[in-house]
Amino acid sequence: MNYFPLVEVLRNQRVESVHYGAWALCDTEGRVITARGNSQVRFYWRSSAKPFQCVTVVHLGAAAQFTLTDEELAVICASHGAEEVHLSAVRGILKKCGLAENALRCGPHLPLHGPSQERLLRRGESTLPIHNNCSGKHAGMLAACRQQNWPVESYLEPEHPLQRANLQTVSVFSGCREKEIGLGTDGCGVPSFYLSLQALATAYARLANPESLPKDWRASAQRIVQAMISHPRLVAYEGHFNTELMQHLGKYLVAKGGAEGVFGLGLRGRGLGLAVKVSDGSSRAIPPLVVALLEKNVPGLPVTELRRRVYAPLTNTRGQPVGTMRVLEQAV
């Protein structure tokens, strides 16, 4: 089986739903240390690829030429909530490379951050591409295009030089040859990478432990990790698990989730990476599963506060506790 039962959702002490999935813990050489399910199962990395796409921006020299700050690099890695701090960072990138917001090709959607969405709707304002959770990534890609004198209008196309550079970056970090990397179209229009669970875990192991990379890639990886762990709110948004994980444990790890139940995490100083794929595409199983896997595989991490958050009772619209989530013992 590719997937294994991982997390149960209980209502009044009875199992209501079960989330199946797979996970793998790998070292920087790509060796599978331990896993559940098939570590070779392939899927689209979705937004878990953003830190590597941001590495491209730094590696090409755009971050240096446009003096991008750590806050701006963090929002390039982000699936942000369109809080004001996110919008300001995206606008800062565009201003530095001399482009207007209409250069963004990611399309609009409502802010993912609930209070920001409510404010926009109350004001009667229209959603814009900058509100897209991927607008930071797109701004970073545009900055790289400007720095390299590549066309900006076609930066989404798989054969564009920027997207070929992203393919090379993913190859370096995953250990897979470029021709082995499948491509699809992500929700925001850029190419999404189709690779194995093992490859994602390996990529995050190398990101979090840059000494494992070829010398000319190390500084770029170090810069990205530092930006993400220094500004976790910019990587997601207030109250999101990805943000809270790095707020509590950024000293020990770097992490980025993606759509369709994908999550990648690198353990700093330990030479390990963890990748998770929930088969039904739901993200709700990820927080308790990730915390349980950290407790099991990285003893001594201060996860008490996170554990309290991810195992909080499920409530109904009246605020009444009605159930909980439980990681199956055999899942970890």
Steps between C-alpha positions, in 0.01 A plus 500: 500500500616852425310642795448399861237605759655786695246719679149435630235767554272416792157642586362409842772235538400327174715495187339719235779529244845358430776681310738276306840612387872434490809654652872455471799609704815524287859616539691737274623207289142404420496189715163416656552476876143404581164532328134402495333429170693508173793743507507484119144623455502805273289813525521870424703689759277805465599780741750282683724584203498876574819509709687339211350744249620775733847344507507560124436872555796520739727269302456704181598819682166683500482521880840670509436734205167622638608484868209278594449480876443185701134604531471521122670163452267345758194622309645355177494163682149562631148379463402824665170621639499849342551668835631854462852384587487258205365754251763753605781248446372401154466865397852562625640231270312633198609857569865400528496329162298775333174318436136576578252260658346426162816307411385224737346212303377295799134605484290620796328322786369604841760533778563173684532685832144525636514852652670637187232343281228649718654848483523485122136391465374762746673772300343371180842467338576265213750218531822558309791276398703637793246335736588162351695291753766449230554867412829510690636210296391670181661828604824314567486333161445836334798645687718217371377564146585870526844425640573253219336713227256219425148569368255574781176446307563127447661409832235232570589288197684172569762578234570850633863530619381571855295181516791303356713649780239388755512151354877496549461611863250224576735251336793610718301480824303183426786305343280417200599564141305775327350259248356295791303797634141509379332836450141615540333839537467625856200691634671834431612406147868413548641152438456259793744215555391135498743291705513244776454529873863393538612781270308763700644375830851502350455853368396628843786315669742684268325835538525482881859372485666703223843351560367195315458702179753589231699804618343750263148421634571514872476873560166522317352222712631655821346836408158345432495300822599805702228710337230239563583431863550870577162598353263203533190720489600607150526136387131437576290721730394553859344184645614267218678179603798567270558835667450367852730203438791725406416755771542224758768286337684714244823440690469133405322486166370669187169399340256580223166344418317480170154439362351151480640382833873551433755600765879520498726553800876511546669434835786745546830356611370144484534433128140383471189595307138396548235494228127430541225440246137456610330300227160674509663842469380624837735714705324450834685176573842663460540692830439206737694262277805729469509563875470125571781423252726761660431357846579149377803571283659804664479444876548805718345762274288750701168414338270531804334823389459379143357171621238687701404699191476213250315265733249761614139372499299541181206732557170570327356839408375541859850455634418163651775232500376217278807298417872482449771376263718201580823385335494122472773330701620297203517815285816627666 
